[in-house]
Amino acid sequence: MLSAPPSRSGRSPGGHADDPSLALARTLIARPSITPDDHGCQALIAERLAACGFTIEPIVCAGVTNLWARHGTQTPLFCFAGHTDVVPTGPLAQWQTPPFEPTQIDGCLAGRGASDMKCAIAAMVVAAERFLARTSSPAGSIAFLLTSDEEGNAVDGTVRVVERLRARNERIDWCVIGEPTSVEQLGDMLKNGRRGSLSGRLVVAGRQGHIAYPHLARNPVHLLAPALSELAATEWDQGTDDFQPTSWQVSNLHAGTGATNIIPGEVEVLFNFRFAPSSSADSLRQRLEAVLVRHGLDFRIDWTVGAQPFHTGRGLLVEVTLAAIAAVTGVSAEVSTTGGTSDGRFLKDVCGELLEFGAVNRTAHALDERVSLDTPALLADVYEGILERLLTR
């Protein structure tokens, strides 16, 4: 099952002249699908998938466009997942080329979404088309789960599709998410898990007063400083063999009215934990609040759990993907759980094994986002190789 399939693309690996995955990537990048506006990307993809036998199920929730498409009814079920929305462009004048005009620059395809993650989506579509064109009876089914809400609030996107799948007991056996996981070159890293995310808004109260009469006031910044120092120095856990240790970082600190002669009445701190499975959201909340209590602070905290950690382990899907990557790129991928959150945090509830693999992430969310011109073609070959290894009888 892990042997490399013969080339089906009709070209040498890495070639990109007239490649259908590159052409589709250009078409998708040209659509300004700033979250949560899909801007017709999923309708275009649905049309192509329907043409090769997929049943199309649009799921629209609160202005968010989602797509569930499935080819076949048998098990096991393999799913390609991703998002058609992109982050805002930032200052247009600072882009070398217009962000929604896909442009070839120095051997790269430039445009918003090139890395995150329209090239991966294009490659998934082409991989499925090619596989089904020559495989009359796959050993299982293929699905696509796409959303336009991954880069936004992530409230009415993948989570809503997952709710529908759970309601009808429809489970996914294997899922590949097209997040840009590669670091230096395509194929050098895939993700088989992610840390959890726990955010807090801390407000510490003091007493406002004239800065010339500090004995009549209580400066909350000064009161908080020792506790803040202790929190920054705390070792929350040591991680695990597969996960980095839990980290705690302040993302914003604000106090005062803007005047230089007023002691502020309160200070606000925004912070975030990225936590390994060796800690829980509840234990981290309790430990942090205990520090604040010990320092005698008058405080309140609003907590938000953005994601629980998840981990697939080294199962069949990881091994098959490693083999497909090596066959196409010659690279031995590192299996990692680093980085931020993804929609895998929702999909884990209906999926046996899931991982993330996609383009080089160096310019994701950045000005002049770009990938190598051969990225869509190489990704299509890898994704097709995964289908070959899992669904060929």
Disulfide bonds with the S-S distance in Angstrom:
none
